[in-house]
Amino acid sequence: MYYKFIVIISIIQFAREDGSPLPKSTLYNTFKAALEHISIDPLPIHSTRHTHAVMLLEAGWSMKAIQERLGHESMQTTADIYAHISENFEQKSMDKFDDFMKSREK
């Protein structure tokens, strides 16, 4: 069976070839089967949303851009959920810069 997805204003809608929406159960069952296939314990499908947001942070996206991508009503919602991750990246960046500066002193 052929499936495609359509990106509309940062919202992914999974659809059949004719454009009609897939039932939620199809996506859930496919995700569950994929996890079983690679021997990973079951995860809620919503966890992929969080993984995506973290990957955007790792790629250097701004919190505002991530808020818009995820469709949160306010940036504060996004910041409340992901600020601790952003702080970790900031600390790692500062550590890398500090190491760089120390290497230049030698």
C-alpha positions in Angstrom: 0.0 0.0 0.0 1.3 3.5 -0.9 1.2 6.3 1.7 2.4 9.9 1.4 2.6 12.8 3.7 1.8 16.4 3.0 3.4 19.2 4.9 1.0 22.1 5.4 2.2 25.1 7.5 4.5 22.8 9.5 1.8 20.3 10.2 2.3 16.9 8.9 -0.9 15.2 7.7 -0.5 11.5 6.7 -2.7 10.6 3.8 -3.6 7.8 1.4 -2.6 8.1 -2.3 -6.0 9.6 -3.0 -5.4 12.3 -0.4 -7.9 11.0 2.2 -6.5 11.0 5.7 -5.2 7.8 7.3 -6.9 6.7 10.5 -4.8 7.3 13.6 -4.7 3.6 14.2 -2.7 3.1 10.9 0.0 5.5 12.0 0.0 4.0 15.6 0.2 0.4 14.3 3.0 1.3 11.8 5.0 3.0 14.5 4.5 0.1 16.9 5.6 -2.4 14.3 8.7 -0.3 13.4 9.7 -0.3 17.1 9.2 -4.0 17.4 11.2 -4.6 14.2 14.2 -2.8 15.7 13.7 -4.3 19.1 12.9 -1.0 21.0 10.5 -1.1 23.8 7.1 0.5 23.1 7.1 4.4 23.1 4.2 6.8 22.9 4.1 8.1 19.3 4.0 11.6 20.8 7.6 11.0 21.9 8.6 11.6 18.2 7.4 15.2 18.6 9.7 15.8 21.5 12.6 14.1 19.7 12.0 16.3 16.7 12.0 19.4 18.9 15.3 18.4 20.6 16.8 17.7 17.2 15.8 21.2 16.1 17.5 22.7 19.2 20.6 20.7 18.4 20.5 22.1 14.9 20.5 25.6 16.3 16.9 26.6 15.7 15.6 29.4 17.8 13.0 28.8 20.5 10.6 31.0 18.5 11.0 29.0 15.3 10.4 25.7 17.2 7.3 27.2 18.8 5.9 28.0 15.4 6.9 24.6 14.0 5.2 22.7 16.9 2.2 25.0 16.8 2.4 26.1 20.4 0.2 29.1 21.1 3.0 30.9 22.8 6.8 30.7 22.9 6.5 30.5 26.7 4.9 27.0 26.4 7.8 25.9 24.2 10.3 27.4 26.5 8.7 25.8 29.6 9.0 22.4 28.0 12.4 22.7 26.3 14.4 25.4 28.2 16.3 22.9 30.2 17.6 21.2 27.0 18.5 24.6 25.5 20.4 25.4 28.7 22.4 22.2 28.4 23.3 23.1 24.8 24.3 26.5 25.9 26.6 25.1 28.6 28.2 22.7 26.2 28.8 25.5 23.8 30.4 27.6 26.5 32.6 24.6 27.5 33.7 24.1 23.9 34.6 27.8 23.6 36.4 27.7 26.9 38.4 24.7 25.7 39.2 26.5 22.5 40.4 29.6 24.3 42.6 27.5 26.6 44.1 25.7 23.6 45.0 29.1 22.1 47.0 30.1 25.2 49.5 27.4 24.8 
